[in-house]
Amino acid sequence: MSNPLDTQRLKEWAVGMAKHVAKLSKDPSTRVGAVIFDPKRRFVSAGYNGFARGVKDTESRLNDRDRKLRMTIHAEKNAILFATVPLDGCTLVVTHPPCAQCAAAIIQAGIEHVMWPAPGPEFFLRWEKEYNLARIQFKEAGVEVEEL
């Protein structure tokens, strides 16, 4: 497998695109964006974390952490759901490391490369188990992972 975003300049551009998409999220604490490219570097899809289409983004829901987490569709899943072409062999670039459930969806969609900026130590205080489960799944499925 060779990554279609093979130069540092392209990787930085793709992460910048994911960060730009993340600005659409209404989550007051963590805005996440994801973009998908095909093996020829063509843009395929994008997604950000948020509630399902038609579900109201009320302040009370967004500020109730437990409720918000249960209602939110993650950026990676939205990018997969929004895609209109098969994702076999594609690259997904996301602003944060995927959770275990998103890793499973990424693998099932046929995505072969995943990239994200290296998280800071504060990320691991809350998400270390998810991070480790996602990495195990990616490794077993042969998905190439790159922390930038």
Rosetta constraint file for C-alpha pairs under 8 A:
AtomPair CA 1 CA 112 HARMONIC 7.68 0.50
AtomPair CA 1 CA 144 HARMONIC 7.86 0.50
AtomPair CA 2 CA 6 HARMONIC 7.76 0.50
AtomPair CA 3 CA 39 HARMONIC 7.56 0.50
AtomPair CA 3 CA 91 HARMONIC 7.35 0.50
AtomPair CA 3 CA 113 HARMONIC 6.70 0.50
AtomPair CA 4 CA 38 HARMONIC 7.66 0.50
AtomPair CA 4 CA 39 HARMONIC 5.32 0.50
AtomPair CA 4 CA 40 HARMONIC 6.44 0.50
AtomPair CA 4 CA 41 HARMONIC 5.80 0.50
AtomPair CA 4 CA 91 HARMONIC 7.42 0.50
AtomPair CA 5 CA 10 HARMONIC 5.54 0.50
AtomPair CA 5 CA 11 HARMONIC 5.80 0.50
AtomPair CA 5 CA 41 HARMONIC 6.78 0.50
AtomPair CA 5 CA 91 HARMONIC 7.97 0.50
AtomPair CA 6 CA 10 HARMONIC 6.92 0.50
AtomPair CA 6 CA 11 HARMONIC 7.26 0.50
AtomPair CA 7 CA 11 HARMONIC 6.32 0.50
AtomPair CA 8 CA 12 HARMONIC 6.12 0.50
AtomPair CA 9 CA 13 HARMONIC 6.18 0.50
AtomPair CA 10 CA 14 HARMONIC 6.07 0.50
AtomPair CA 11 CA 15 HARMONIC 6.18 0.50
AtomPair CA 12 CA 16 HARMONIC 6.07 0.50
AtomPair CA 13 CA 17 HARMONIC 6.21 0.50
AtomPair CA 14 CA 18 HARMONIC 6.30 0.50
AtomPair CA 14 CA 35 HARMONIC 7.51 0.50
AtomPair CA 14 CA 93 HARMONIC 6.62 0.50
AtomPair CA 15 CA 19 HARMONIC 6.15 0.50
AtomPair CA 15 CA 93 HARMONIC 6.31 0.50
AtomPair CA 15 CA 94 HARMONIC 6.88 0.50
AtomPair CA 15 CA 95 HARMONIC 6.66 0.50
AtomPair CA 15 CA 116 HARMONIC 7.23 0.50
AtomPair CA 15 CA 117 HARMONIC 7.62 0.50
AtomPair CA 16 CA 20 HARMONIC 6.13 0.50
AtomPair CA 17 CA 21 HARMONIC 6.28 0.50
AtomPair CA 17 CA 35 HARMONIC 7.20 0.50
AtomPair CA 18 CA 22 HARMONIC 6.19 0.50
AtomPair CA 18 CA 32 HARMONIC 7.85 0.50
AtomPair CA 18 CA 33 HARMONIC 4.74 0.50
AtomPair CA 18 CA 34 HARMONIC 4.94 0.50
AtomPair CA 18 CA 35 HARMONIC 5.57 0.50
AtomPair CA 18 CA 46 HARMONIC 7.75 0.50
AtomPair CA 18 CA 93 HARMONIC 6.63 0.50
AtomPair CA 18 CA 94 HARMONIC 5.87 0.50
AtomPair CA 18 CA 95 HARMONIC 6.05 0.50
AtomPair CA 19 CA 23 HARMONIC 6.76 0.50
AtomPair CA 19 CA 32 HARMONIC 7.26 0.50
AtomPair CA 19 CA 33 HARMONIC 5.73 0.50
AtomPair CA 19 CA 34 HARMONIC 7.88 0.50
AtomPair CA 19 CA 94 HARMONIC 8.00 0.50
AtomPair CA 19 CA 95 HARMONIC 6.10 0.50
AtomPair CA 20 CA 24 HARMONIC 7.81 0.50
AtomPair CA 20 CA 33 HARMONIC 7.33 0.50
AtomPair CA 21 CA 25 HARMONIC 7.93 0.50
AtomPair CA 21 CA 32 HARMONIC 7.89 0.50
AtomPair CA 21 CA 33 HARMONIC 5.13 0.50
AtomPair CA 21 CA 34 HARMONIC 7.07 0.50
AtomPair CA 21 CA 35 HARMONIC 7.95 0.50
AtomPair CA 21 CA 46 HARMONIC 7.17 0.50
AtomPair CA 21 CA 47 HARMONIC 6.92 0.50
AtomPair CA 21 CA 48 HARMONIC 6.35 0.50
AtomPair CA 22 CA 31 HARMONIC 5.23 0.50
AtomPair CA 22 CA 32 HARMONIC 4.70 0.50
AtomPair CA 22 CA 33 HARMONIC 3.86 0.50
AtomPair CA 22 CA 34 HARMONIC 7.42 0.50
AtomPair CA 22 CA 47 HARMONIC 7.82 0.50
AtomPair CA 22 CA 48 HARMONIC 5.37 0.50
AtomPair CA 22 CA 49 HARMONIC 7.47 0.50
AtomPair CA 22 CA 95 HARMONIC 7.77 0.50
AtomPair CA 23 CA 31 HARMONIC 6.55 0.50
AtomPair CA 23 CA 32 HARMONIC 7.91 0.50
AtomPair CA 23 CA 33 HARMONIC 7.66 0.50
AtomPair CA 24 CA 31 HARMONIC 7.91 0.50
AtomPair CA 24 CA 48 HARMONIC 6.75 0.50
AtomPair CA 25 CA 31 HARMONIC 5.45 0.50
AtomPair CA 25 CA 32 HARMONIC 7.05 0.50
AtomPair CA 25 CA 33 HARMONIC 7.98 0.50
AtomPair CA 25 CA 48 HARMONIC 5.82 0.50
AtomPair CA 25 CA 49 HARMONIC 5.71 0.50
AtomPair CA 25 CA 50 HARMONIC 5.92 0.50
AtomPair CA 26 CA 31 HARMONIC 7.29 0.50
AtomPair CA 26 CA 50 HARMONIC 6.70 0.50
AtomPair CA 26 CA 57 HARMONIC 7.44 0.50
AtomPair CA 26 CA 62 HARMONIC 7.84 0.50
AtomPair CA 27 CA 31 HARMONIC 5.84 0.50
AtomPair CA 27 CA 49 HARMONIC 7.45 0.50
AtomPair CA 27 CA 50 HARMONIC 6.87 0.50
AtomPair CA 27 CA 62 HARMONIC 6.22 0.50
AtomPair CA 28 CA 62 HARMONIC 6.90 0.50
AtomPair CA 28 CA 63 HARMONIC 7.39 0.50
AtomPair CA 31 CA 48 HARMONIC 7.40 0.50
AtomPair CA 31 CA 49 HARMONIC 6.63 0.50
AtomPair CA 32 CA 48 HARMONIC 5.54 0.50
AtomPair CA 32 CA 49 HARMONIC 5.62 0.50
AtomPair CA 32 CA 74 HARMONIC 7.65 0.50
AtomPair CA 32 CA 75 HARMONIC 5.94 0.50
AtomPair CA 32 CA 94 HARMONIC 7.26 0.50
AtomPair CA 32 CA 95 HARMONIC 5.70 0.50
AtomPair CA 32 CA 96 HARMONIC 6.57 0.50
AtomPair CA 33 CA 46 HARMONIC 7.43 0.50
AtomPair CA 33 CA 47 HARMONIC 5.85 0.50
AtomPair CA 33 CA 48 HARMONIC 4.39 0.50
AtomPair CA 33 CA 49 HARMONIC 6.81 0.50
AtomPair CA 33 CA 75 HARMONIC 5.36 0.50
AtomPair CA 33 CA 76 HARMONIC 7.55 0.50
AtomPair CA 33 CA 94 HARMONIC 5.71 0.50
AtomPair CA 33 CA 95 HARMONIC 5.64 0.50
AtomPair CA 34 CA 46 HARMONIC 5.51 0.50
AtomPair CA 34 CA 47 HARMONIC 5.28 0.50
AtomPair CA 34 CA 48 HARMONIC 6.22 0.50
AtomPair CA 34 CA 75 HARMONIC 5.48 0.50
AtomPair CA 34 CA 76 HARMONIC 5.56 0.50
AtomPair CA 34 CA 79 HARMONIC 6.35 0.50
AtomPair CA 34 CA 92 HARMONIC 6.77 0.50
AtomPair CA 34 CA 93 HARMONIC 5.53 0.50
AtomPair CA 34 CA 94 HARMONIC 4.19 0.50
AtomPair CA 34 CA 95 HARMONIC 6.56 0.50
AtomPair CA 35 CA 43 HARMONIC 7.57 0.50
AtomPair CA 35 CA 44 HARMONIC 7.61 0.50
AtomPair CA 35 CA 45 HARMONIC 5.75 0.50
AtomPair CA 35 CA 46 HARMONIC 4.26 0.50
AtomPair CA 35 CA 47 HARMONIC 6.57 0.50
AtomPair CA 35 CA 76 HARMONIC 7.92 0.50
AtomPair CA 35 CA 79 HARMONIC 6.56 0.50
AtomPair CA 35 CA 92 HARMONIC 5.73 0.50
AtomPair CA 35 CA 93 HARMONIC 5.33 0.50
AtomPair CA 35 CA 94 HARMONIC 6.52 0.50
AtomPair CA 36 CA 43 HARMONIC 6.17 0.50
AtomPair CA 36 CA 44 HARMONIC 5.38 0.50
AtomPair CA 36 CA 45 HARMONIC 5.16 0.50
AtomPair CA 36 CA 46 HARMONIC 6.20 0.50
AtomPair CA 36 CA 79 HARMONIC 7.08 0.50
AtomPair CA 36 CA 90 HARMONIC 6.65 0.50
AtomPair CA 36 CA 91 HARMONIC 5.57 0.50
AtomPair CA 36 CA 92 HARMONIC 4.44 0.50
AtomPair CA 36 CA 93 HARMONIC 6.34 0.50
AtomPair CA 37 CA 41 HARMONIC 5.42 0.50
AtomPair CA 37 CA 42 HARMONIC 5.29 0.50
AtomPair CA 37 CA 43 HARMONIC 4.60 0.50
AtomPair CA 37 CA 44 HARMONIC 5.22 0.50
AtomPair CA 37 CA 45 HARMONIC 7.28 0.50
AtomPair CA 37 CA 90 HARMONIC 5.60 0.50
AtomPair CA 37 CA 91 HARMONIC 5.22 0.50
AtomPair CA 37 CA 92 HARMONIC 6.54 0.50
AtomPair CA 38 CA 42 HARMONIC 5.38 0.50
AtomPair CA 38 CA 43 HARMONIC 6.64 0.50
AtomPair CA 38 CA 44 HARMONIC 6.38 0.50
AtomPair CA 38 CA 87 HARMONIC 7.24 0.50
AtomPair CA 38 CA 89 HARMONIC 6.79 0.50
AtomPair CA 38 CA 90 HARMONIC 4.42 0.50
AtomPair CA 38 CA 91 HARMONIC 6.33 0.50
AtomPair CA 39 CA 89 HARMONIC 6.27 0.50
AtomPair CA 39 CA 90 HARMONIC 5.64 0.50
AtomPair CA 39 CA 91 HARMONIC 7.30 0.50
AtomPair CA 44 CA 83 HARMONIC 6.41 0.50
AtomPair CA 44 CA 84 HARMONIC 7.81 0.50
AtomPair CA 44 CA 85 HARMONIC 7.51 0.50
AtomPair CA 45 CA 79 HARMONIC 5.50 0.50
AtomPair CA 45 CA 80 HARMONIC 7.26 0.50
AtomPair CA 45 CA 82 HARMONIC 6.30 0.50
AtomPair CA 45 CA 83 HARMONIC 5.13 0.50
AtomPair CA 45 CA 84 HARMONIC 7.91 0.50
AtomPair CA 46 CA 75 HARMONIC 7.87 0.50
AtomPair CA 46 CA 78 HARMONIC 7.32 0.50
AtomPair CA 46 CA 79 HARMONIC 4.50 0.50
AtomPair CA 46 CA 80 HARMONIC 7.90 0.50
AtomPair CA 46 CA 82 HARMONIC 7.13 0.50
AtomPair CA 46 CA 83 HARMONIC 7.78 0.50
AtomPair CA 47 CA 75 HARMONIC 4.75 0.50
AtomPair CA 47 CA 76 HARMONIC 6.39 0.50
AtomPair CA 47 CA 77 HARMONIC 7.47 0.50
AtomPair CA 47 CA 78 HARMONIC 4.76 0.50
AtomPair CA 47 CA 79 HARMONIC 4.07 0.50
AtomPair CA 47 CA 80 HARMONIC 7.81 0.50
AtomPair CA 47 CA 82 HARMONIC 7.30 0.50
AtomPair CA 48 CA 74 HARMONIC 6.60 0.50
AtomPair CA 48 CA 75 HARMONIC 3.86 0.50
AtomPair CA 48 CA 76 HARMONIC 7.31 0.50
AtomPair CA 48 CA 78 HARMONIC 6.50 0.50
AtomPair CA 48 CA 79 HARMONIC 7.35 0.50
AtomPair CA 49 CA 72 HARMONIC 6.41 0.50
AtomPair CA 49 CA 73 HARMONIC 5.62 0.50
AtomPair CA 49 CA 74 HARMONIC 4.44 0.50
AtomPair CA 49 CA 75 HARMONIC 4.33 0.50
AtomPair CA 49 CA 78 HARMONIC 7.37 0.50
AtomPair CA 50 CA 71 HARMONIC 7.98 0.50
AtomPair CA 50 CA 72 HARMONIC 4.98 0.50
AtomPair CA 50 CA 73 HARMONIC 5.49 0.50
AtomPair CA 50 CA 74 HARMONIC 6.75 0.50
AtomPair CA 50 CA 75 HARMONIC 7.59 0.50
AtomPair CA 51 CA 55 HARMONIC 6.04 0.50
AtomPair CA 51 CA 56 HARMONIC 7.58 0.50
AtomPair CA 51 CA 57 HARMONIC 6.91 0.50
AtomPair CA 51 CA 71 HARMONIC 5.96 0.50
AtomPair CA 51 CA 72 HARMONIC 4.74 0.50
AtomPair CA 51 CA 73 HARMONIC 5.87 0.50
AtomPair CA 52 CA 71 HARMONIC 7.83 0.50
AtomPair CA 52 CA 72 HARMONIC 7.26 0.50
AtomPair CA 52 CA 73 HARMONIC 6.71 0.50
AtomPair CA 57 CA 61 HARMONIC 6.77 0.50
AtomPair CA 57 CA 62 HARMONIC 6.63 0.50
AtomPair CA 58 CA 62 HARMONIC 6.21 0.50
AtomPair CA 59 CA 63 HARMONIC 5.97 0.50
AtomPair CA 60 CA 64 HARMONIC 6.13 0.50
AtomPair CA 61 CA 65 HARMONIC 7.84 0.50
AtomPair CA 61 CA 67 HARMONIC 6.29 0.50
AtomPair CA 61 CA 68 HARMONIC 5.72 0.50
AtomPair CA 62 CA 67 HARMONIC 7.83 0.50
AtomPair CA 62 CA 68 HARMONIC 5.46 0.50
AtomPair CA 63 CA 68 HARMONIC 7.22 0.50
AtomPair CA 64 CA 68 HARMONIC 5.89 0.50
AtomPair CA 65 CA 69 HARMONIC 6.03 0.50
AtomPair CA 66 CA 70 HARMONIC 6.39 0.50
AtomPair CA 67 CA 71 HARMONIC 6.25 0.50
AtomPair CA 68 CA 72 HARMONIC 5.92 0.50
AtomPair CA 73 CA 77 HARMONIC 6.59 0.50
AtomPair CA 73 CA 78 HARMONIC 6.54 0.50
AtomPair CA 74 CA 78 HARMONIC 6.28 0.50
AtomPair CA 74 CA 102 HARMONIC 7.44 0.50
AtomPair CA 75 CA 79 HARMONIC 6.12 0.50
AtomPair CA 75 CA 94 HARMONIC 7.78 0.50
AtomPair CA 76 CA 80 HARMONIC 6.30 0.50
AtomPair CA 76 CA 92 HARMONIC 7.89 0.50
AtomPair CA 76 CA 94 HARMONIC 7.15 0.50
AtomPair CA 76 CA 98 HARMONIC 7.42 0.50
AtomPair CA 76 CA 102 HARMONIC 6.30 0.50
AtomPair CA 76 CA 106 HARMONIC 7.47 0.50
AtomPair CA 77 CA 81 HARMONIC 6.02 0.50
AtomPair CA 77 CA 102 HARMONIC 6.26 0.50
AtomPair CA 77 CA 105 HARMONIC 6.86 0.50
AtomPair CA 77 CA 106 HARMONIC 7.73 0.50
AtomPair CA 78 CA 82 HARMONIC 5.92 0.50
AtomPair CA 79 CA 83 HARMONIC 6.26 0.50
AtomPair CA 80 CA 87 HARMONIC 7.93 0.50
AtomPair CA 80 CA 106 HARMONIC 7.60 0.50
AtomPair CA 80 CA 109 HARMONIC 7.31 0.50
AtomPair CA 83 CA 87 HARMONIC 7.75 0.50
AtomPair CA 86 CA 109 HARMONIC 7.74 0.50
AtomPair CA 87 CA 109 HARMONIC 5.94 0.50
AtomPair CA 87 CA 110 HARMONIC 5.67 0.50
AtomPair CA 87 CA 111 HARMONIC 5.77 0.50
AtomPair CA 88 CA 109 HARMONIC 6.69 0.50
AtomPair CA 88 CA 110 HARMONIC 4.19 0.50
AtomPair CA 88 CA 111 HARMONIC 5.38 0.50
AtomPair CA 88 CA 112 HARMONIC 7.17 0.50
AtomPair CA 89 CA 110 HARMONIC 6.19 0.50
AtomPair CA 89 CA 111 HARMONIC 5.27 0.50
AtomPair CA 89 CA 112 HARMONIC 5.05 0.50
AtomPair CA 89 CA 113 HARMONIC 7.59 0.50
AtomPair CA 90 CA 110 HARMONIC 7.36 0.50
AtomPair CA 90 CA 111 HARMONIC 4.81 0.50
AtomPair CA 90 CA 112 HARMONIC 5.80 0.50
AtomPair CA 90 CA 113 HARMONIC 6.59 0.50
AtomPair CA 91 CA 111 HARMONIC 6.00 0.50
AtomPair CA 91 CA 112 HARMONIC 6.13 0.50
AtomPair CA 91 CA 113 HARMONIC 4.53 0.50
AtomPair CA 91 CA 114 HARMONIC 5.72 0.50
AtomPair CA 91 CA 115 HARMONIC 7.75 0.50
AtomPair CA 92 CA 111 HARMONIC 7.01 0.50
AtomPair CA 92 CA 113 HARMONIC 6.23 0.50
AtomPair CA 92 CA 114 HARMONIC 4.83 0.50
AtomPair CA 92 CA 115 HARMONIC 6.41 0.50
AtomPair CA 93 CA 114 HARMONIC 5.81 0.50
AtomPair CA 93 CA 115 HARMONIC 4.79 0.50
AtomPair CA 93 CA 116 HARMONIC 5.86 0.50
AtomPair CA 94 CA 98 HARMONIC 7.74 0.50
AtomPair CA 94 CA 114 HARMONIC 7.68 0.50
AtomPair CA 94 CA 115 HARMONIC 6.34 0.50
AtomPair CA 94 CA 116 HARMONIC 5.12 0.50
AtomPair CA 94 CA 117 HARMONIC 7.89 0.50
AtomPair CA 95 CA 116 HARMONIC 5.51 0.50
AtomPair CA 95 CA 117 HARMONIC 6.30 0.50
AtomPair CA 96 CA 116 HARMONIC 5.82 0.50
AtomPair CA 96 CA 117 HARMONIC 6.66 0.50
AtomPair CA 96 CA 118 HARMONIC 7.97 0.50
AtomPair CA 96 CA 119 HARMONIC 7.02 0.50
AtomPair CA 97 CA 116 HARMONIC 6.01 0.50
AtomPair CA 97 CA 117 HARMONIC 7.77 0.50
AtomPair CA 97 CA 118 HARMONIC 7.93 0.50
AtomPair CA 97 CA 119 HARMONIC 7.40 0.50
AtomPair CA 97 CA 131 HARMONIC 6.77 0.50
AtomPair CA 98 CA 102 HARMONIC 5.70 0.50
AtomPair CA 98 CA 103 HARMONIC 5.93 0.50
AtomPair CA 98 CA 130 HARMONIC 7.95 0.50
AtomPair CA 98 CA 131 HARMONIC 6.96 0.50
AtomPair CA 98 CA 134 HARMONIC 6.71 0.50
AtomPair CA 99 CA 103 HARMONIC 6.11 0.50
AtomPair CA 99 CA 130 HARMONIC 5.10 0.50
AtomPair CA 99 CA 131 HARMONIC 6.00 0.50
AtomPair CA 99 CA 133 HARMONIC 7.73 0.50
AtomPair CA 99 CA 134 HARMONIC 5.87 0.50
AtomPair CA 100 CA 104 HARMONIC 6.31 0.50
AtomPair CA 100 CA 130 HARMONIC 5.32 0.50
AtomPair CA 100 CA 131 HARMONIC 6.90 0.50
AtomPair CA 100 CA 133 HARMONIC 5.44 0.50
AtomPair CA 100 CA 134 HARMONIC 4.30 0.50
AtomPair CA 100 CA 137 HARMONIC 7.70 0.50
AtomPair CA 101 CA 105 HARMONIC 6.40 0.50
AtomPair CA 101 CA 134 HARMONIC 7.68 0.50
AtomPair CA 102 CA 106 HARMONIC 6.03 0.50
AtomPair CA 102 CA 134 HARMONIC 7.92 0.50
AtomPair CA 103 CA 107 HARMONIC 6.16 0.50
AtomPair CA 103 CA 134 HARMONIC 5.32 0.50
AtomPair CA 103 CA 137 HARMONIC 6.88 0.50
AtomPair CA 103 CA 138 HARMONIC 6.86 0.50
AtomPair CA 104 CA 108 HARMONIC 6.07 0.50
AtomPair CA 104 CA 134 HARMONIC 7.63 0.50
AtomPair CA 104 CA 137 HARMONIC 7.07 0.50
AtomPair CA 105 CA 109 HARMONIC 6.06 0.50
AtomPair CA 106 CA 110 HARMONIC 6.68 0.50
AtomPair CA 106 CA 111 HARMONIC 5.71 0.50
AtomPair CA 107 CA 111 HARMONIC 5.85 0.50
AtomPair CA 107 CA 112 HARMONIC 7.44 0.50
AtomPair CA 107 CA 138 HARMONIC 7.18 0.50
AtomPair CA 107 CA 141 HARMONIC 6.92 0.50
AtomPair CA 107 CA 143 HARMONIC 7.19 0.50
AtomPair CA 111 CA 143 HARMONIC 7.36 0.50
AtomPair CA 112 CA 142 HARMONIC 7.49 0.50
AtomPair CA 112 CA 143 HARMONIC 4.81 0.50
AtomPair CA 112 CA 144 HARMONIC 6.07 0.50
AtomPair CA 113 CA 143 HARMONIC 5.66 0.50
AtomPair CA 113 CA 144 HARMONIC 4.67 0.50
AtomPair CA 113 CA 145 HARMONIC 5.90 0.50
AtomPair CA 113 CA 146 HARMONIC 7.83 0.50
AtomPair CA 114 CA 143 HARMONIC 7.30 0.50
AtomPair CA 114 CA 144 HARMONIC 6.29 0.50
AtomPair CA 114 CA 145 HARMONIC 4.96 0.50
AtomPair CA 114 CA 146 HARMONIC 6.35 0.50
AtomPair CA 115 CA 145 HARMONIC 5.87 0.50
AtomPair CA 115 CA 146 HARMONIC 4.74 0.50
AtomPair CA 115 CA 147 HARMONIC 5.73 0.50
AtomPair CA 115 CA 148 HARMONIC 6.99 0.50
AtomPair CA 116 CA 146 HARMONIC 6.69 0.50
AtomPair CA 116 CA 147 HARMONIC 5.19 0.50
AtomPair CA 116 CA 148 HARMONIC 5.95 0.50
AtomPair CA 117 CA 147 HARMONIC 5.39 0.50
AtomPair CA 117 CA 148 HARMONIC 4.52 0.50
AtomPair CA 118 CA 147 HARMONIC 5.08 0.50
AtomPair CA 118 CA 148 HARMONIC 5.58 0.50
AtomPair CA 119 CA 123 HARMONIC 6.08 0.50
AtomPair CA 119 CA 124 HARMONIC 7.95 0.50
AtomPair CA 120 CA 124 HARMONIC 7.54 0.50
AtomPair CA 121 CA 125 HARMONIC 7.04 0.50
AtomPair CA 122 CA 126 HARMONIC 7.42 0.50
AtomPair CA 123 CA 127 HARMONIC 5.96 0.50
AtomPair CA 123 CA 128 HARMONIC 7.40 0.50
AtomPair CA 124 CA 128 HARMONIC 4.45 0.50
AtomPair CA 124 CA 131 HARMONIC 7.95 0.50
AtomPair CA 127 CA 131 HARMONIC 6.07 0.50
AtomPair CA 128 CA 132 HARMONIC 6.11 0.50
AtomPair CA 129 CA 133 HARMONIC 6.18 0.50
AtomPair CA 130 CA 134 HARMONIC 6.08 0.50
AtomPair CA 131 CA 135 HARMONIC 6.20 0.50
AtomPair CA 132 CA 136 HARMONIC 6.19 0.50
AtomPair CA 133 CA 137 HARMONIC 6.28 0.50
AtomPair CA 134 CA 138 HARMONIC 6.20 0.50
AtomPair CA 135 CA 139 HARMONIC 6.11 0.50
AtomPair CA 136 CA 140 HARMONIC 6.18 0.50
AtomPair CA 137 CA 141 HARMONIC 6.07 0.50
AtomPair CA 138 CA 142 HARMONIC 6.01 0.50
AtomPair CA 138 CA 143 HARMONIC 4.89 0.50
AtomPair CA 138 CA 144 HARMONIC 7.17 0.50
AtomPair CA 138 CA 145 HARMONIC 7.33 0.50
AtomPair CA 139 CA 143 HARMONIC 6.09 0.50
AtomPair CA 139 CA 144 HARMONIC 7.52 0.50
